[in-house]
Amino acid sequence: QVQLVESGGGLVQPGGSLRLSCAASGIIFSIHFMGWHRQAPGKERELVASIDSGGTPIYYADSVKGRFIISRDNRKNTMYLQMNSPKPEDTAVYYCHVEGSDDWGQGIQVTVSS
């Protein structure tokens, strides 16, 4: 059974920083492309960033380029999203996803507000 558990969310001030983690189990983590998605109230879920199995980022949404960094540690079966200089419009529930599958984390709230 695949489990994806996000952590590290919460309230952050604009211009601050926050790091999300996604711990995976029940899969051979190192062979899968992974992604972070988000869904803001009243909006559709969108892909924020994705990373290949070896750790090379392959996509960033235009809205987060230059501010967010996706990474992974295959020894720890964990993926990360470093959120630098977050903006209020980054407020959303963030989801961890095994790309190309139906496996999603439960989601974690990130609120950017002063």
LINQUI-V630142 format. One record per run of one state. SS is the DSSP state (a for helix, b for strand, c for the rest). FROM is the first residue (numbers start at 1). TO is the last residue. If there is no record, write none. Layout:
SS&FROM&TO + SS&FROM&TO
//
This chain:
c&1&2 + b&3&7 + c&8&9 + b&10&12 + c&13&16 + b&17&25 + c&26&28 + a&29&31 + c&32&33 + b&34&39 + c&40&45 + b&46&51 + c&52&56 + b&57&60 + c&61&67 + b&68&73 + c&74&77 + b&78&84 + c&85&87 + a&88&90 + c&91&91 + b&92&98 + c&99&103 + b&104&104 + c&105&107 + b&108&112 + c&113&114
//
